[in-house]
Every structure is written in C-alpha cells, then in structure tokens.
C-alpha cells in the first residue's frame, strides 16, 4: 500500500491555475454570456447596496423608536412630547404620534371657534379624525420602510433564470462547436461549458443573498408595523380618556 499526499505547494499552484483559467474564460467569453454576467453583476451590486442601506435604516428606526417611547411614557404633556419628537425624525412611531397630535390640535382649535358647549362636545366626540390621521401616517411610514425591498425579491426570483439563460446559451455554443469540429473532446466543449457553469454560479450568487435579505427585512418591517399599531392604540386610549367625553 502506498499513501499519496499532495504537497501544499502543489495544491496552491493548482488553485492559482484554476483561478487564472476562470479569469481567462471570462475575458474570452461570448458576447451574450458577457452581457448576462454584466447584468447579474449590476443586479448584485444594487442588491448589496440596498441591503446595507435598509439594514442601517431599520436599525436606526428601531433605536429611535425605543428612545421616543421612553420619552413618551415618561412625559405627562402631549405638547412636550411633540417638541421632543423633533429629535427622532427616523422613528416611525414618532412620526405617527406627530400626525395624531396635529389632528388633535386642529380639533381642539375648531371647538374654540364654535359657540356654545354643545358644539364643543360634538367636535370633541369626533375621534375618527384622529384615527384616520394615525392610519394614514402608519401606511406612510410602512411604505417608506418597504421602499426598495421588493427589488430584492425581484433579484432573488429572476437572477437564477437570467443565469439559466446564459447557461443554455453556453451549452448551445458547446453543441455548435461539436458540430463544427466534428469532435466531442474536452478541448472542444470545455470553454463553452465552463462559461455556462460560471453564469449559473453568478446567478445563484446574486439571488441567494437577495432572498435571504428580503425575508429578513420583511420580518423586521412586520415587527415595526406591529409596534406602530400598538402605539396607535395606546395613544388613542389616552386621547379618549383626556380629551373626548
């Protein structure tokens, strides 16, 4: 029995040679394959930008939400909270509160312009205006958080098919080369098939991170939406107790 052990130097040389071959194949690739690779590279770059941007934005929103909620529950006056909310422009909960507070202020000012207590009771009883303002603000904030996220789903669902197109094209070139050369050796079909496999790998490289990031962001946004809904309910209860009879 003989044991054969590859030298680390030989392994390193083989890896370096393989990388050089891949680079050479990319340089010599067919125009269609090159176009597909450029498209996938562009989609991947945009996806990674969105991942970084949305990750930081959602993290900042979560932190400012918590800070604003601390201020909200520690304060006893809504006007003080409204002034403090300027410090949390990236907190969705803060923006929803501002929308509700502005609508509440409009109702209070409208009652002051009316004559008689009956008109005041009628105006203050219309809390639906505040509820609508909160719902509009909630939809707006969730829409902003969802911005650009659907692009990740698009990349995740289409990139494998774009890569498959390049793969089919490369295999077709391999068969055409066989018909021209009237031979099926590895030297004839090796490069077209290698191009096809590289495009497949590029499609998966663009799709997999995009799908993972999309699912992650959807869960984060869903959690933010639940937090906004809970705050809206609490804010409405406070308003009903103190301003509406």
ChimeraX attribute file (.defattr): number of C-alpha atoms within 10 A of each C-alpha:
attribute: neighborCount
match mode: 1-to-1
recipient: residues
	/A:1	3
	/A:2	4
	/A:3	5
	/A:4	6
	/A:5	6
	/A:6	8
	/A:7	9
	/A:8	9
	/A:9	9
	/A:10	10
	/A:11	11
	/A:12	11
	/A:13	12
	/A:14	12
	/A:15	12
	/A:16	12
	/A:17	12
	/A:18	12
	/A:19	12
	/A:20	12
	/A:21	14
	/A:22	16
	/A:23	12
	/A:24	12
	/A:25	16
	/A:26	18
	/A:27	10
	/A:28	13
	/A:29	19
	/A:30	17
	/A:31	9
	/A:32	13
	/A:33	24
	/A:34	17
	/A:35	13
	/A:36	22
	/A:37	23
	/A:38	13
	/A:39	17
	/A:40	25
	/A:41	16
	/A:42	12
	/A:43	22
	/A:44	23
	/A:45	13
	/A:46	15
	/A:47	27
	/A:48	16
	/A:49	12
	/A:50	19
	/A:51	21
	/A:52	11
	/A:53	12
	/A:54	19
	/A:55	16
	/A:56	12
	/A:57	15
	/A:58	18
	/A:59	12
	/A:60	14
	/A:61	21
	/A:62	21
	/A:63	14
	/A:64	21
	/A:65	23
	/A:66	14
	/A:67	16
	/A:68	23
	/A:69	17
	/A:70	11
	/A:71	15
	/A:72	20
	/A:73	9
	/A:74	10
	/A:75	13
	/A:76	10
	/A:77	9
	/A:78	14
	/A:79	12
	/A:80	12
	/A:81	21
	/A:82	18
	/A:83	10
	/A:84	15
	/A:85	22
	/A:86	14
	/A:87	13
	/A:88	18
	/A:89	13
	/A:90	18
	/A:91	26
	/A:92	26
	/A:93	29
	/A:94	28
	/A:95	23
	/A:96	24
	/A:97	25
	/A:98	21
	/A:99	20
	/A:100	24
	/A:101	21
	/A:102	14
	/A:103	19
	/A:104	20
	/A:105	13
	/A:106	12
	/A:107	19
	/A:108	15
	/A:109	12
	/A:110	14
	/A:111	19
	/A:112	13
	/A:113	10
	/A:114	12
	/A:115	9
	/A:116	10
	/A:117	11
	/A:118	10
	/A:119	15
	/A:120	17
	/A:121	13
	/A:122	12
	/A:123	18
	/A:124	17
	/A:125	15
	/A:126	12
	/A:127	17
	/A:128	10
	/A:129	15
	/A:130	22
	/A:131	19
	/A:132	14
	/A:133	19
	/A:134	27
	/A:135	18
	/A:136	14
	/A:137	21
	/A:138	22
	/A:139	13
	/A:140	15
	/A:141	21
	/A:142	16
	/A:143	12
	/A:144	12
	/A:145	22
	/A:146	15
	/A:147	12
	/A:148	16
	/A:149	20
	/A:150	13
	/A:151	16
	/A:152	28
	/A:153	18
	/A:154	16
	/A:155	24
	/A:156	26
	/A:157	16
	/A:158	16
	/A:159	25
	/A:160	22
	/A:161	15
	/A:162	20
	/A:163	28
	/A:164	20
	/A:165	19
	/A:166	27
	/A:167	25
	/A:168	17
	/A:169	19
	/A:170	26
	/A:171	20
	/A:172	15
	/A:173	19
	/A:174	22
	/A:175	18
	/A:176	14
	/A:177	16
	/A:178	15
	/A:179	11
	/A:180	10
	/A:181	12
	/A:182	11
	/A:183	13
	/A:184	14
	/A:185	10
	/A:186	9
	/A:187	8
	/A:188	17
	/A:189	20
	/A:190	12
	/A:191	22
	/A:192	24
	/A:193	21
	/A:194	20
	/A:195	27
	/A:196	25
	/A:197	19
	/A:198	21
	/A:199	28
	/A:200	22
	/A:201	16
	/A:202	23
	/A:203	30
	/A:204	20
	/A:205	18
	/A:206	27
	/A:207	26
	/A:208	17
	/A:209	17
	/A:210	28
	/A:211	18
	/A:212	13
	/A:213	22
	/A:214	23
	/A:215	14
	/A:216	13
	/A:217	20
	/A:218	15
	/A:219	12
	/A:220	16
	/A:221	18
	/A:222	14
	/A:223	13
	/A:224	22
	/A:225	19
	/A:226	11
	/A:227	15
	/A:228	26
	/A:229	17
	/A:230	12
	/A:231	18
	/A:232	20
	/A:233	13
	/A:234	12
	/A:235	19
	/A:236	16
	/A:237	12
	/A:238	12
	/A:239	17
	/A:240	14
	/A:241	9
	/A:242	8
	/A:243	12
	/A:244	15
	/A:245	9
